[in-house]
């Protein structure tokens, strides 16, 4: 982490502030969200379907509005959208801790999701613009701060929630309120560098811009190929914890083993991200690095696949090792694969959009990957259930391995055909 901090100081102030902002955003978000379901079902006594509805509204409002948030950022500037998102999340988090009516909870949940849709594309577009030729390295550092917030947030939230969940909500809201003030005062205003492009953008309608992006075939192909990386990385939250508990049970050991998955994933990124990025950049083209990242993520499920050939002990150290070691190795390899791919992924999006409407492209990209995560998790859940019912525990891991290798092959194909190397100068459709 010290090395990352030293590298951050070599960037201009706006980039440094964006790094700290993302750490703080994730700190506030993850100190609250992991404990929200327990608050809704326990403290408020809501039915399971109502809890699912409240949480689902947040996810839907964020994924569904990414494109709108990115479009607004390109039209009105990155800073206003970043600030608006933080202010909206301040209100949403405070409301979640102070109300108990279903309508108010749904509105607050929708507000927190919309907030993410407003600032996420803007932050990434701002970072890409101000990092310039050092985009890849900047996004590597960004991921370090991102993961640090994810790692620390639940620990802070656990302490605060042990006192009262409302305190957690109010502290999280206070963090976003402070962040809003800091950004209003310290974050420079930022728009695209091309005045002619801004004038053209202002003359264009939103639908015209969206049609132009949808005509950007390399960008859409790249977005589709990258869906697999998000489906695979999300298994740290879905398939891996379920496998730990399936083998090791739901007791204290299972809880500790699941916590270790998240710790390994976060700490490995904090320690290794900048080194991995520097090593890959010195040896590979972006398309090659992306393909190798997806191969690594596919290989992450080989330890789990291999473990299915072993007999499951009834108890003792053998059971604990079988329950903990393969999922932990999988989490580590998923983290390494993400470290390899993520900085080049963010850079490739900027190149494929020709440095035009960058936030809008990030917004659409997030929406496409969000839909892919939803469908992928549904199919993964079906595979897990089918595997248990049919006595075929290897089925989900084979499927996930194949997904990683297939997406890697797709990315390598795009690279070999030059579709990841040549940005479109103008993704707008040609008038008939």
C-alpha positions as CSV (number, residue, x, y, z in Angstrom):
1,X,0.0,0.0,0.0
2,X,2.9,2.3,0.7
3,X,4.1,1.9,-2.9
4,X,0.6,2.7,-4.2
5,X,0.5,5.9,-2.1
6,X,3.9,6.9,-3.5
7,X,2.7,6.4,-7.0
8,X,-0.5,8.3,-6.4
9,X,1.6,11.4,-5.4
10,X,3.1,11.4,-9.0
11,X,-0.4,12.3,-10.4
12,X,-2.0,15.7,-10.4
13,X,-4.4,16.6,-7.6
14,X,-7.6,15.7,-9.3
15,X,-6.5,12.1,-9.9
16,X,-5.3,11.9,-6.3
17,X,-8.7,13.1,-5.1
18,X,-10.6,10.7,-7.3
19,X,-8.6,7.8,-5.7
20,X,-9.4,8.9,-2.2
21,X,-13.0,9.5,-3.2
22,X,-13.4,6.0,-4.5
23,X,-11.9,4.5,-1.3
24,X,-14.3,6.6,0.7
25,X,-17.3,5.8,-1.4
26,X,-16.7,2.0,-1.0
27,X,-16.0,2.4,2.7
28,X,-19.4,4.1,3.3
29,X,-21.2,1.7,1.0
30,X,-19.8,-1.5,2.3
31,X,-20.1,-0.6,5.9
32,X,-23.8,-0.5,5.4
33,X,-25.0,-2.8,2.6
34,X,-23.8,-6.2,3.9
35,X,-26.0,-5.6,7.1
36,X,-29.0,-4.1,5.4
37,X,-30.8,-7.4,4.8
38,X,-30.5,-8.5,8.4
39,X,-31.8,-5.1,9.6
40,X,-34.8,-5.3,7.3
41,X,-35.7,-8.9,8.2
42,X,-34.7,-8.8,11.8
43,X,-35.1,-5.3,13.3
44,X,-38.0,-4.3,11.1
45,X,-39.5,-7.8,10.8
46,X,-40.1,-7.6,7.0
47,X,-41.0,-10.7,5.0
48,X,-38.3,-12.3,2.8
49,X,-39.9,-11.2,-0.4
50,X,-40.1,-7.6,0.8
51,X,-36.4,-7.7,1.7
52,X,-35.6,-9.0,-1.7
53,X,-37.7,-6.2,-3.3
54,X,-36.0,-3.4,-1.4
55,X,-32.5,-4.8,-2.3
56,X,-33.6,-5.5,-5.9
57,X,-34.8,-2.0,-6.4
58,X,-31.4,-0.6,-5.5
59,X,-29.6,-2.9,-7.9
60,X,-32.2,-2.2,-10.7
61,X,-32.1,1.5,-10.3
62,X,-28.3,1.5,-10.5
63,X,-27.8,-0.9,-13.4
64,X,-30.8,0.5,-15.3
65,X,-29.6,4.1,-15.0
66,X,-25.9,3.8,-15.7
67,X,-26.4,4.8,-19.3
68,X,-28.4,7.9,-18.3
69,X,-25.8,8.8,-15.6
70,X,-23.0,8.5,-18.2
71,X,-24.9,10.6,-20.7
72,X,-25.5,13.4,-18.2
73,X,-21.9,13.4,-17.2
74,X,-20.8,13.9,-20.8
75,X,-23.3,16.6,-21.3
76,X,-23.0,18.6,-18.1
77,X,-19.5,17.7,-16.9
78,X,-18.1,15.0,-14.6
79,X,-17.9,17.0,-11.3
80,X,-21.7,17.9,-11.1
81,X,-22.6,14.2,-11.5
82,X,-20.1,13.0,-9.0
83,X,-21.3,15.5,-6.4
84,X,-25.0,14.8,-7.2
85,X,-24.4,11.1,-6.7
86,X,-22.7,11.6,-3.3
87,X,-25.5,14.0,-2.1
88,X,-28.2,11.6,-3.2
89,X,-26.5,8.7,-1.4
90,X,-26.2,10.8,1.7
91,X,-30.0,11.2,1.7
92,X,-30.6,7.6,0.8
93,X,-28.4,6.1,3.5
94,X,-29.8,8.5,6.2
95,X,-33.3,7.6,5.2
96,X,-32.6,3.8,5.4
97,X,-31.7,4.2,9.0
98,X,-34.5,6.5,10.1
99,X,-37.7,5.1,8.4
100,X,-39.6,1.8,8.6
101,X,-42.4,2.2,6.1
102,X,-42.1,0.1,2.9
103,X,-42.6,3.1,0.6
104,X,-39.9,5.1,2.2
105,X,-37.5,2.2,2.3
106,X,-38.1,1.5,-1.4
107,X,-37.5,5.2,-2.2
108,X,-34.3,5.3,-0.2
109,X,-33.1,2.1,-1.8
110,X,-33.8,3.5,-5.3
111,X,-31.9,6.7,-4.4
112,X,-28.8,4.8,-3.3
113,X,-28.8,2.9,-6.5
114,X,-29.4,6.0,-8.7
115,X,-26.5,7.7,-6.9
116,X,-24.1,5.0,-8.0
117,X,-25.4,5.3,-11.6
118,X,-24.6,9.0,-11.5
119,X,-21.1,9.0,-10.1
120,X,-19.6,5.7,-11.3
121,X,-19.3,6.5,-15.1
122,X,-18.3,10.1,-14.3
123,X,-15.5,9.1,-11.9
124,X,-14.0,6.7,-14.4
125,X,-14.3,9.1,-17.3
126,X,-12.7,11.9,-15.2
127,X,-9.9,9.6,-14.2
128,X,-9.3,8.5,-17.8
129,X,-9.1,12.1,-18.9
130,X,-6.8,13.4,-16.3
131,X,-4.5,10.4,-16.2
132,X,-3.7,10.8,-19.9
133,X,-1.1,8.4,-21.2
134,X,-0.8,6.8,-17.8
135,X,-4.4,5.5,-17.8
136,X,-3.5,1.9,-17.3
137,X,-1.3,2.6,-14.3
138,X,-4.0,5.0,-12.9
139,X,-6.7,2.4,-13.1
140,X,-4.5,-0.1,-11.4
141,X,-4.1,2.3,-8.5
142,X,-7.8,3.0,-8.6
143,X,-8.5,-0.7,-8.1
144,X,-6.2,-0.7,-5.1
145,X,-8.2,2.1,-3.4
146,X,-11.4,0.4,-4.6
147,X,-10.6,-2.9,-2.9
148,X,-9.3,-1.2,0.2
149,X,-12.7,0.4,0.7
150,X,-14.4,-3.0,0.2
151,X,-12.1,-4.6,2.7
152,X,-12.3,-2.0,5.4
153,X,-16.0,-1.1,5.0
154,X,-17.6,-4.3,6.4
155,X,-15.2,-4.3,9.4
156,X,-16.2,-0.8,10.4
157,X,-19.9,-1.6,9.7
158,X,-19.7,-4.7,11.9
159,X,-18.5,-2.6,14.9
160,X,-21.1,0.1,14.3
161,X,-24.0,-2.3,13.7
162,X,-23.1,-4.1,16.9
163,X,-24.2,-1.0,18.6
164,X,-27.1,0.0,16.4
165,X,-27.7,-0.3,12.6
166,X,-29.1,3.2,12.6
167,X,-25.7,4.5,13.7
168,X,-24.2,2.6,10.8
169,X,-26.6,4.4,8.4
170,X,-26.0,7.8,9.9
171,X,-22.2,7.4,9.9
172,X,-22.3,6.2,6.2
173,X,-24.5,9.2,5.4
174,X,-22.1,11.5,7.2
175,X,-19.2,10.1,5.2
176,X,-21.0,10.8,1.9
177,X,-22.0,14.3,3.1
178,X,-18.3,15.1,4.0
179,X,-17.2,13.7,0.6
180,X,-19.8,15.9,-1.1
181,X,-18.4,19.0,0.6
182,X,-14.8,18.1,-0.2
183,X,-15.6,17.5,-3.9
184,X,-17.5,20.7,-4.2
185,X,-14.6,22.7,-2.8
186,X,-11.6,20.7,-4.1
187,X,-12.4,18.8,-7.3
188,X,-11.8,20.8,-10.4
189,X,-14.5,21.1,-13.0
190,X,-13.8,18.7,-15.9
191,X,-15.3,18.3,-19.3
192,X,-13.9,16.9,-22.6
193,X,-10.8,18.6,-23.9
194,X,-12.2,19.0,-27.5
195,X,-14.3,22.3,-27.7
196,X,-15.5,21.3,-31.2
197,X,-16.6,17.9,-29.9
198,X,-18.5,19.6,-27.0
199,X,-20.3,21.9,-29.5
200,X,-21.2,19.0,-31.7
201,X,-22.4,17.0,-28.6
202,X,-24.6,19.8,-27.5
203,X,-26.2,20.0,-30.9
204,X,-26.9,16.2,-31.0
205,X,-29.8,14.7,-29.3
206,X,-29.4,12.0,-26.7
207,X,-31.0,9.3,-28.9
208,X,-28.6,10.2,-31.7
209,X,-25.6,9.8,-29.4
210,X,-27.0,6.4,-28.2
211,X,-27.5,5.2,-31.7
212,X,-24.0,6.1,-32.5
213,X,-22.7,4.1,-29.6
214,X,-24.8,1.1,-30.6
215,X,-23.2,1.3,-34.0
216,X,-19.8,1.0,-32.5
217,X,-19.5,-2.7,-33.2
218,X,-16.0,-3.3,-31.6
219,X,-17.1,-1.7,-28.4
220,X,-20.2,-3.9,-28.2
221,X,-18.3,-7.1,-29.0
222,X,-15.7,-6.2,-26.4
223,X,-18.5,-5.5,-23.8
224,X,-20.1,-8.9,-24.6
225,X,-16.8,-10.7,-24.3
226,X,-16.1,-9.1,-20.9
227,X,-19.4,-10.2,-19.3
228,X,-17.8,-13.4,-18.4
229,X,-15.1,-11.7,-16.2
230,X,-17.8,-10.1,-14.1
231,X,-19.8,-13.3,-13.8
232,X,-16.7,-15.2,-12.7
233,X,-15.5,-12.6,-10.2
234,X,-18.9,-12.4,-8.7
235,X,-18.7,-16.0,-7.6
236,X,-16.6,-14.8,-4.6
237,X,-20.0,-13.6,-3.3
238,X,-22.2,-16.5,-4.6
239,X,-20.7,-19.9,-5.5
240,X,-17.6,-19.9,-3.3
241,X,-19.4,-19.1,0.0
242,X,-22.1,-21.7,-0.9
243,X,-19.4,-24.3,-1.5
244,X,-17.7,-23.5,1.8
245,X,-20.9,-23.9,3.7
246,X,-21.9,-27.0,1.7
247,X,-18.8,-28.8,2.7
248,X,-17.9,-27.2,6.0
249,X,-21.4,-26.4,7.4
250,X,-22.9,-23.2,8.7
251,X,-21.1,-23.0,12.0
252,X,-18.3,-20.7,13.1
253,X,-15.8,-22.4,10.9
254,X,-18.0,-21.7,7.8
255,X,-18.3,-18.1,8.7
256,X,-14.5,-17.7,9.3
257,X,-13.8,-19.5,6.0
258,X,-16.1,-17.2,4.0
259,X,-14.5,-14.1,5.7
260,X,-11.2,-15.5,4.6
261,X,-12.3,-15.5,0.9
262,X,-13.0,-11.8,1.0
263,X,-9.8,-11.1,2.9
264,X,-7.7,-13.0,0.4
265,X,-9.4,-11.3,-2.5
266,X,-9.0,-7.8,-1.2
267,X,-5.5,-8.1,0.4
268,X,-4.0,-9.7,-2.7
269,X,-5.3,-6.8,-4.8
270,X,-4.0,-4.2,-2.4
271,X,-0.6,-5.8,-2.3
272,X,-0.1,-7.0,-5.8
273,X,-2.2,-4.8,-8.3
274,X,0.5,-2.3,-9.3
275,X,3.2,-4.9,-9.6
276,X,1.0,-7.2,-11.7
277,X,0.0,-4.3,-14.0
278,X,3.6,-3.2,-14.4
279,X,4.7,-6.7,-15.2
280,X,1.9,-7.3,-17.8
281,X,2.3,-3.9,-19.5
282,X,6.0,-4.6,-20.0
283,X,5.3,-7.9,-21.8
284,X,1.9,-7.9,-23.4
285,X,-0.3,-5.8,-25.6
286,X,-3.7,-4.8,-24.0
287,X,-5.6,-7.5,-25.8
288,X,-3.1,-10.2,-24.8
289,X,-3.3,-9.1,-21.2
290,X,-7.1,-9.2,-21.2
291,X,-7.1,-12.7,-22.7
292,X,-4.6,-13.9,-20.1
293,X,-6.7,-12.4,-17.3
294,X,-9.8,-14.3,-18.4
295,X,-7.8,-17.5,-18.7
296,X,-6.6,-17.1,-15.1
297,X,-10.1,-16.5,-14.0
298,X,-11.2,-19.7,-15.7
299,X,-8.4,-21.6,-14.1
300,X,-9.6,-20.3,-10.7
301,X,-12.2,-23.0,-10.6
302,X,-9.8,-25.9,-11.3
303,X,-9.0,-26.3,-7.5
304,X,-12.8,-26.7,-6.8
305,X,-13.1,-29.1,-9.8
306,X,-10.2,-31.2,-8.5
307,X,-11.7,-31.3,-5.0
308,X,-14.8,-33.0,-6.3
309,X,-12.8,-36.1,-6.9
310,X,-11.8,-36.4,-3.2
311,X,-14.0,-38.1,-0.6
312,X,-15.5,-35.7,1.9
313,X,-14.4,-36.5,5.5
314,X,-17.1,-36.6,8.1
315,X,-15.3,-34.3,10.5
316,X,-11.9,-33.0,11.6
317,X,-9.1,-31.1,10.0
318,X,-9.5,-33.0,6.7
319,X,-13.1,-31.6,6.4
320,X,-12.0,-28.1,7.2
321,X,-9.1,-28.1,4.7
322,X,-11.4,-29.4,2.0
323,X,-14.0,-26.8,2.7
324,X,-11.6,-23.9,3.0
325,X,-8.5,-24.4,0.7
326,X,-10.0,-24.9,-2.8
327,X,-12.4,-21.9,-2.4
328,X,-9.6,-19.8,-1.1
329,X,-7.3,-20.7,-4.0
330,X,-10.2,-19.9,-6.3
331,X,-10.7,-16.5,-4.7
332,X,-7.0,-15.8,-5.0
333,X,-6.8,-16.7,-8.7
334,X,-10.0,-14.7,-9.4
335,X,-8.3,-11.7,-7.8
336,X,-5.1,-12.3,-9.9
337,X,-7.1,-12.6,-13.1
338,X,-9.0,-9.3,-12.2
339,X,-5.7,-7.6,-11.5
340,X,-4.4,-8.6,-14.9
341,X,-7.5,-7.6,-16.8
342,X,-9.0,-4.6,-15.1
343,X,-6.6,-1.7,-15.9
344,X,-6.5,-2.8,-19.6
345,X,-10.2,-3.2,-19.6
346,X,-10.8,0.4,-18.5
347,X,-8.2,1.7,-21.0
348,X,-9.7,-0.3,-23.9
349,X,-13.1,1.3,-23.4
350,X,-11.6,4.7,-23.8
351,X,-9.7,3.7,-26.9
352,X,-12.7,2.0,-28.5
353,X,-14.9,5.1,-28.0
354,X,-12.2,7.4,-29.6
355,X,-12.1,9.6,-26.5
356,X,-15.6,10.8,-27.2
357,X,-18.6,10.4,-24.9
358,X,-16.4,8.4,-22.6
359,X,-18.8,8.5,-19.6
360,X,-21.7,7.4,-21.8
361,X,-19.7,4.4,-23.0
362,X,-18.7,3.5,-19.4
363,X,-22.4,3.7,-18.5
364,X,-23.6,1.4,-21.3
365,X,-20.7,-0.9,-20.5
366,X,-21.7,-1.1,-16.9
367,X,-25.3,-1.8,-17.9
368,X,-24.4,-4.6,-20.3
369,X,-22.1,-6.2,-17.7
370,X,-24.8,-5.8,-15.0
371,X,-27.4,-7.6,-17.1
372,X,-24.8,-10.3,-17.7
373,X,-24.1,-10.7,-14.0
374,X,-27.8,-11.1,-13.3
375,X,-28.3,-13.8,-15.9
376,X,-24.9,-15.4,-15.1
377,X,-25.8,-15.7,-11.4
378,X,-29.2,-17.1,-12.3
379,X,-27.6,-19.8,-14.4
380,X,-24.9,-20.5,-11.8
381,X,-27.6,-21.0,-9.2
382,X,-29.4,-23.4,-11.5
383,X,-26.2,-25.3,-12.1
384,X,-25.4,-25.5,-8.4
385,X,-28.9,-26.9,-7.7
386,X,-28.8,-29.3,-10.6
387,X,-25.4,-30.5,-9.6
388,X,-26.6,-31.3,-6.1
389,X,-29.7,-33.0,-7.3
390,X,-28.0,-35.1,-9.9
391,X,-25.0,-35.9,-7.7
392,X,-22.6,-34.2,-10.1
393,X,-20.7,-31.7,-8.0
394,X,-18.2,-31.0,-10.8
395,X,-20.8,-29.5,-13.1
396,X,-20.8,-25.8,-11.9
397,X,-17.0,-25.7,-11.9
398,X,-16.7,-27.1,-15.3
399,X,-19.2,-24.6,-16.6
400,X,-17.4,-21.7,-15.0
401,X,-14.0,-22.9,-16.4
402,X,-15.5,-23.1,-19.8
403,X,-17.0,-19.6,-19.5
404,X,-13.6,-18.2,-18.7
405,X,-11.8,-19.9,-21.5
406,X,-14.6,-19.0,-24.0
407,X,-14.4,-15.3,-23.1
408,X,-10.6,-15.4,-23.2
409,X,-10.8,-16.9,-26.7
410,X,-13.3,-14.2,-27.8
411,X,-11.0,-11.4,-26.5
412,X,-8.0,-12.9,-28.2
413,X,-10.0,-13.1,-31.4
414,X,-10.9,-9.4,-31.2
415,X,-7.2,-8.6,-30.5
416,X,-5.9,-10.7,-33.4
417,X,-8.4,-9.1,-35.8
418,X,-7.4,-5.6,-34.7
419,X,-10.7,-4.7,-33.1
420,X,-9.2,-3.8,-29.8
421,X,-6.3,-1.8,-31.2
422,X,-8.0,0.7,-33.5
423,X,-10.4,3.2,-31.9
424,X,-13.2,4.7,-33.9
425,X,-12.6,8.3,-34.7
426,X,-16.3,9.1,-34.6
427,X,-18.8,6.5,-33.5
428,X,-21.8,8.5,-34.8
429,X,-23.7,6.9,-37.7
430,X,-23.2,8.3,-41.1
431,X,-26.2,10.2,-42.4
432,X,-27.9,8.6,-45.4
